[in-house]
């Protein structure tokens, strides 16, 4: 199997893991409520399930730099499967929280390992774009597959199917050939980069490094991104007067990205610098959150969703690409992605908490721009600063 074929196999893993995740998540809240948990307990379980893993990404990246991506990927998938198994049972809240934390850690570590391995094979915009499309493919297909299996087999059997899929993916990871650990002697010998450049690349937080700016942009992006799950359900219900409207918006978001991401990034903007694409992406956020200042309506939700989706498809892969380009010369790629994962996890928790509080205080989604528009303005300044440190990007 060639390196390119192994890359496509890893992309398939991204699709299947995303599909498996979204098979369960839309149904999990309802299942927990049926078991007698209140909304606060269900929210806590879901928060732990999504938030614990990203917070540990930095530590996971440091371990991966010594062990390599393969053991982390296999162990992460096994931990994910083991943690999710609890949802096939009627457990107590503490047991659910512990197992959810394990599942979250497994998911994040496996995702970090696969991303690192893909980007070590190629730091091209094409590979990063394909990975982003793979994530959205899983998010689009997963809910439909989960709904069908749930109707036929029930929730517990759906959980067992998910566990089986993770086991198959873990076996695939064992069979695939991975790159040697980033800190290994072989990896150093295989590198064609000069020694002084390798040494400089190890200084993630050096005085002249652009990486801290990239972390700040990552934090801003995920803080802003966290508002999607708040604005869409509330705005869709207020604008369309039906609870199912948000489902259509979610699916529309995935379809929009799948249809436009590759043509935009690879063709229309193929010769445009990465930092310019970031500028365009964050500028689109201005439109997305600016429209929320207007009275709530169906048109408002549509404009918000389209502008937000455009920002997402431009920014998310470009941040990964810039991280890959900055670290590709040295042996710190896994740690770099670990740090960005940790910052995204913190930002998601902060963004959800502050966004929810602003919606409550302002009695509607018009409060969200008070958080997001200043952050977006700050991001534009940081991108200009980043360009000065990395003018070639």
C-alpha positions as CSV (number, residue, x, y, z in Angstrom):
1,X,0.0,0.0,0.0
2,X,1.4,3.4,-1.0
3,X,1.6,6.4,1.2
4,X,-1.2,8.0,-0.7
5,X,-3.4,4.9,-0.3
6,X,-2.7,4.9,3.5
7,X,-3.7,8.6,3.5
8,X,-7.0,7.7,1.9
9,X,-7.5,4.9,4.5
10,X,-7.0,7.4,7.3
11,X,-9.6,9.7,5.6
12,X,-12.0,6.7,5.6
13,X,-11.4,6.4,9.4
14,X,-12.3,10.1,9.8
15,X,-15.6,9.6,8.0
16,X,-16.5,6.4,9.9
17,X,-15.6,7.9,13.3
18,X,-17.6,11.0,12.6
19,X,-20.6,8.9,11.4
20,X,-20.4,6.7,14.5
21,X,-20.4,9.8,16.7
22,X,-23.4,11.4,15.1
23,X,-25.3,8.1,15.0
24,X,-25.5,8.4,18.8
25,X,-25.4,12.0,19.9
26,X,-28.8,13.2,18.5
27,X,-30.5,10.3,20.3
28,X,-28.5,10.3,23.5
29,X,-30.2,13.2,25.3
30,X,-33.6,11.7,24.8
31,X,-32.4,8.3,26.0
32,X,-31.0,9.8,29.2
33,X,-34.2,11.7,29.9
34,X,-36.2,8.4,29.4
35,X,-33.9,6.8,32.0
36,X,-35.0,9.4,34.5
37,X,-32.2,11.9,34.4
38,X,-33.2,15.6,34.5
39,X,-32.0,18.1,31.9
40,X,-29.2,19.4,34.1
41,X,-27.7,15.9,34.6
42,X,-28.1,15.0,30.9
43,X,-26.4,18.3,30.0
44,X,-23.5,17.5,32.4
45,X,-23.0,14.0,30.9
46,X,-23.0,15.5,27.4
47,X,-20.6,18.2,28.5
48,X,-18.2,15.7,29.9
49,X,-18.5,13.5,26.8
50,X,-17.5,16.3,24.5
51,X,-15.3,18.5,26.7
52,X,-12.9,16.4,28.7
53,X,-10.9,14.9,25.8
54,X,-9.9,18.2,24.1
55,X,-8.7,19.6,27.4
56,X,-6.2,16.7,27.6
57,X,-5.0,17.1,24.0
58,X,-1.8,18.8,24.9
59,X,-0.7,16.0,27.2
60,X,-1.7,13.5,24.6
61,X,0.4,15.3,22.0
62,X,3.5,15.1,24.2
63,X,3.0,11.4,24.8
64,X,2.5,10.8,21.1
65,X,5.7,12.5,20.2
66,X,7.5,9.7,22.0
67,X,5.3,6.7,21.2
68,X,4.1,7.6,17.7
69,X,0.6,8.1,16.4
70,X,-0.3,4.4,16.0
71,X,-0.5,3.4,19.6
72,X,-2.4,6.5,20.5
73,X,-4.9,5.9,17.7
74,X,-5.5,2.3,18.6
75,X,-5.7,3.0,22.4
76,X,-8.0,5.9,21.7
77,X,-10.4,3.9,19.7
78,X,-10.5,1.2,22.3
79,X,-11.0,3.7,25.1
80,X,-13.8,5.3,23.1
81,X,-15.6,2.0,22.6
82,X,-15.2,1.0,26.2
83,X,-16.5,4.4,27.5
84,X,-19.5,4.4,25.2
85,X,-20.5,0.8,26.3
86,X,-22.0,2.3,29.5
87,X,-24.8,3.8,27.4
88,X,-26.1,0.3,26.6
89,X,-26.8,-0.1,30.4
90,X,-28.8,1.7,33.0
91,X,-26.1,3.2,35.1
92,X,-25.9,5.9,37.8
93,X,-24.8,9.4,37.2
94,X,-21.2,9.0,38.6
95,X,-20.7,5.9,36.4
96,X,-21.9,7.7,33.3
97,X,-19.6,10.7,34.0
98,X,-16.5,8.5,34.5
99,X,-17.2,6.5,31.3
100,X,-18.1,9.6,29.4
101,X,-14.8,11.2,30.3
102,X,-13.0,8.0,29.1
103,X,-14.9,8.0,25.9
104,X,-14.1,11.7,25.3
105,X,-10.4,11.2,26.0
106,X,-10.4,8.2,23.6
107,X,-12.1,10.1,20.9
108,X,-9.9,13.2,21.1
109,X,-6.7,11.2,21.3
110,X,-7.6,9.0,18.3
111,X,-8.6,12.1,16.3
112,X,-5.4,13.8,17.2
113,X,-3.3,10.8,16.2
114,X,-5.1,10.4,12.8
115,X,-4.8,14.2,12.1
116,X,-1.1,14.2,13.0
117,X,-0.4,11.2,10.8
118,X,-2.3,12.7,7.8
119,X,-0.5,16.0,8.1
120,X,2.9,14.3,8.5
121,X,2.2,12.6,5.2
122,X,1.2,15.9,3.5
123,X,0.8,19.5,4.6
124,X,-0.9,20.4,1.4
125,X,-4.1,22.4,1.3
126,X,-5.7,19.6,-0.6
127,X,-5.1,17.0,2.2
128,X,-6.4,19.3,4.9
129,X,-9.5,20.2,2.8
130,X,-10.2,16.5,2.2
131,X,-9.9,15.8,5.9
132,X,-12.4,18.6,6.7
133,X,-14.8,17.2,4.1
134,X,-14.4,13.8,5.6
135,X,-15.4,15.2,9.0
136,X,-18.5,16.8,7.6
137,X,-19.4,13.7,5.6
138,X,-19.6,11.8,8.8
139,X,-21.7,14.6,10.4
140,X,-24.1,14.5,7.5
141,X,-24.5,10.7,7.2
142,X,-24.4,9.8,10.9
143,X,-27.8,11.2,12.0
144,X,-29.6,9.6,9.2
145,X,-27.9,6.2,9.7
146,X,-28.5,6.4,13.5
147,X,-32.2,7.2,13.1
148,X,-32.7,4.3,10.7
149,X,-30.9,1.8,13.0
150,X,-32.6,3.2,16.0
151,X,-36.0,2.6,14.4
152,X,-35.1,-1.0,13.5
153,X,-33.0,-2.1,16.5
154,X,-33.4,0.3,19.4
155,X,-30.9,2.4,21.2
156,X,-28.9,-0.3,23.0
157,X,-28.2,-2.3,19.9
158,X,-27.3,1.0,18.2
159,X,-24.6,1.5,20.9
160,X,-23.3,-2.1,20.3
161,X,-23.1,-1.4,16.6
162,X,-21.1,1.7,17.3
163,X,-18.7,-0.3,19.6
164,X,-18.2,-2.9,16.8
165,X,-17.4,-0.2,14.3
166,X,-14.7,1.3,16.7
167,X,-13.3,-2.2,17.1
168,X,-13.0,-2.6,13.3
169,X,-11.3,0.8,13.0
170,X,-8.9,-0.1,15.7
171,X,-8.0,-3.3,13.8
172,X,-7.5,-1.2,10.7
173,X,-5.1,1.1,12.6
174,X,-3.1,-1.9,13.7
175,X,-2.7,-3.1,10.1
176,X,-1.8,0.3,8.7
177,X,1.8,1.4,8.5
178,X,2.4,4.6,10.4
179,X,5.3,7.0,10.5
180,X,7.9,6.5,13.2
181,X,7.6,8.6,16.4
182,X,8.5,12.2,15.9
183,X,11.3,12.1,18.4
184,X,12.8,8.9,17.1
185,X,16.2,8.5,15.6
186,X,14.8,7.2,12.4
187,X,12.5,10.2,12.0
188,X,15.4,12.6,12.6
189,X,17.6,10.7,10.1
190,X,14.8,10.7,7.4
191,X,14.3,14.5,7.7
192,X,15.9,16.5,4.9
193,X,15.6,19.7,6.9
194,X,18.8,21.4,8.2
195,X,19.6,20.8,11.9
196,X,19.3,24.4,12.9
197,X,15.8,24.7,11.3
198,X,14.8,21.5,13.2
199,X,16.0,23.0,16.4
200,X,14.2,26.2,15.8
201,X,11.0,24.4,15.0
202,X,11.0,22.7,18.4
203,X,10.6,26.1,20.1
204,X,6.9,26.2,20.0
205,X,6.7,29.3,22.3
206,X,9.9,31.1,21.4
207,X,10.0,34.8,21.2
208,X,10.0,34.9,17.4
209,X,7.4,32.1,17.0
210,X,4.1,32.7,15.3
211,X,2.6,29.7,17.1
212,X,1.2,31.6,20.1
213,X,-0.7,33.9,17.7
214,X,-2.1,30.8,16.0
215,X,-3.2,29.5,19.4
216,X,-5.0,32.8,20.1
217,X,-6.8,32.6,16.7
218,X,-7.7,29.0,17.5
219,X,-9.2,30.1,20.8
220,X,-11.2,32.9,19.2
221,X,-12.5,30.6,16.4
222,X,-13.7,27.9,18.8
223,X,-15.2,30.4,21.2
224,X,-17.2,31.9,18.3
225,X,-18.0,28.4,16.8
226,X,-19.5,27.3,20.2
227,X,-22.4,29.8,19.5
228,X,-23.7,27.7,16.6
229,X,-25.3,25.1,18.9
230,X,-27.0,27.9,20.8
231,X,-28.1,30.2,18.1
232,X,-29.4,27.6,15.6
233,X,-31.9,25.8,17.8
234,X,-33.2,29.0,19.4
235,X,-33.2,31.1,16.3
236,X,-34.7,28.4,14.1
237,X,-37.6,27.8,16.5
238,X,-38.3,31.5,16.8
239,X,-38.0,32.1,13.0
240,X,-39.7,29.0,11.6
241,X,-42.0,28.1,14.6
242,X,-41.1,24.4,14.5
243,X,-38.7,22.3,16.6
244,X,-37.5,20.4,13.6
245,X,-36.2,23.5,11.7
246,X,-32.8,23.2,13.5
247,X,-32.3,19.7,12.0
248,X,-32.7,21.1,8.5
249,X,-30.2,23.9,9.3
250,X,-27.7,21.4,10.6
251,X,-28.0,19.3,7.5
252,X,-27.9,22.3,5.3
253,X,-24.6,23.4,7.0
254,X,-23.0,20.0,6.2
255,X,-24.2,20.0,2.6
256,X,-23.1,23.6,2.0
257,X,-19.6,22.8,3.2
258,X,-19.3,19.5,1.3
259,X,-20.4,21.2,-1.9
260,X,-18.3,24.3,-1.7
261,X,-15.2,23.6,0.4
262,X,-13.1,21.9,-2.2
263,X,-14.0,24.1,-5.2
264,X,-13.4,27.2,-3.1
265,X,-10.2,26.3,-1.4
266,X,-8.6,24.3,-4.2
267,X,-9.8,26.3,-7.3
268,X,-11.3,29.7,-6.6
269,X,-8.8,30.5,-3.8
270,X,-6.1,28.1,-4.9
271,X,-3.5,30.8,-5.4
272,X,-4.5,32.9,-2.4
273,X,-2.3,32.9,0.7
274,X,-3.6,31.0,3.8
275,X,-3.6,34.1,5.9
276,X,-5.8,35.9,3.4
277,X,-8.3,33.0,3.5
278,X,-8.3,33.4,7.3
279,X,-9.1,37.1,6.9
280,X,-12.0,36.2,4.5
281,X,-13.3,33.6,6.9
282,X,-13.3,35.8,10.0
283,X,-14.8,38.7,8.0
284,X,-17.7,36.4,7.1
285,X,-18.3,36.0,10.8
286,X,-19.0,39.8,11.0
287,X,-22.0,39.3,8.6
288,X,-23.1,36.1,10.5
289,X,-23.3,37.8,13.9
290,X,-24.2,41.3,12.7
291,X,-27.4,39.9,11.3
292,X,-28.4,38.7,14.8
293,X,-28.8,42.3,15.8
294,X,-31.9,42.5,13.6
295,X,-35.3,41.2,14.7
296,X,-35.6,37.4,14.7
297,X,-37.0,35.9,11.5
298,X,-36.6,33.0,9.1
299,X,-34.5,35.1,6.8
300,X,-32.2,36.0,9.7
301,X,-31.5,32.4,10.4
302,X,-30.8,31.6,6.8
303,X,-28.3,34.5,6.4
304,X,-26.7,33.6,9.7
305,X,-26.3,29.9,8.7
306,X,-24.9,30.7,5.3
307,X,-22.4,33.2,6.5
308,X,-21.4,31.0,9.5
309,X,-20.9,28.0,7.2
310,X,-18.7,30.0,4.8
311,X,-16.6,31.0,7.7
312,X,-16.3,27.5,9.0
313,X,-15.3,26.0,5.7
314,X,-12.6,28.7,5.2
315,X,-11.2,28.9,8.8
316,X,-11.2,25.4,10.2
317,X,-9.0,23.6,7.6
318,X,-6.8,26.7,7.2
319,X,-5.9,26.8,10.9
320,X,-4.9,23.1,10.7
321,X,-2.9,23.8,7.6
322,X,-1.0,26.7,9.1
323,X,-0.2,24.6,12.2
324,X,1.1,21.9,9.9
325,X,3.2,24.2,7.8
326,X,4.8,25.9,10.9
327,X,5.6,22.5,12.5
328,X,6.3,20.4,9.4
329,X,10.0,21.2,9.5
330,X,10.5,19.7,12.9
331,X,9.5,17.0,15.4
332,X,6.7,18.9,17.2
333,X,3.7,18.4,15.0
334,X,1.8,16.1,17.4
335,X,2.5,18.5,20.3
336,X,1.4,21.5,18.2
337,X,-2.0,19.8,17.3
338,X,-2.3,18.8,21.0
339,X,-2.0,22.4,22.1
340,X,-4.5,23.6,19.5
341,X,-6.9,20.8,20.7
342,X,-6.6,21.9,24.3
343,X,-7.2,25.6,23.4
344,X,-10.2,24.6,21.3
345,X,-11.6,22.6,24.2
346,X,-11.2,25.5,26.7
347,X,-12.7,27.9,24.1
348,X,-15.7,25.7,23.5
349,X,-16.5,25.5,27.2
350,X,-16.0,29.3,27.7
351,X,-17.9,30.1,24.5
352,X,-20.9,28.0,25.4
353,X,-21.1,29.3,29.0
354,X,-20.7,33.0,28.1
355,X,-23.0,32.7,25.0
356,X,-25.7,31.0,27.1
357,X,-25.4,33.7,29.8
358,X,-25.7,36.5,27.2
359,X,-28.8,34.9,25.6
360,X,-30.4,34.7,29.0
361,X,-29.5,38.3,30.0
362,X,-30.6,39.8,26.7
363,X,-33.6,37.5,26.4
364,X,-32.6,36.3,22.9
365,X,-29.8,35.6,20.5
366,X,-29.2,39.3,19.9
367,X,-26.9,39.1,23.0
368,X,-24.4,36.8,21.2
369,X,-22.9,39.5,19.0
370,X,-21.7,41.3,22.1
371,X,-19.2,38.5,22.6
372,X,-18.5,37.5,19.0
373,X,-18.0,40.8,17.2
374,X,-15.2,42.1,19.5
375,X,-13.5,38.7,19.2
376,X,-13.7,38.8,15.4
377,X,-12.2,42.3,15.4
378,X,-9.4,41.0,17.6
379,X,-8.8,38.1,15.2
380,X,-8.4,40.4,12.2
381,X,-5.6,42.3,14.1
382,X,-3.9,39.0,15.0
383,X,-4.0,37.8,11.4
384,X,-2.2,40.9,10.3
385,X,0.4,40.3,13.1
386,X,0.8,36.7,12.0
387,X,1.4,37.8,8.4
388,X,4.3,40.0,9.6
389,X,5.9,37.0,11.4
390,X,5.2,34.6,8.5
391,X,5.0,36.8,5.3
392,X,5.3,33.7,3.1
393,X,1.9,32.4,4.4
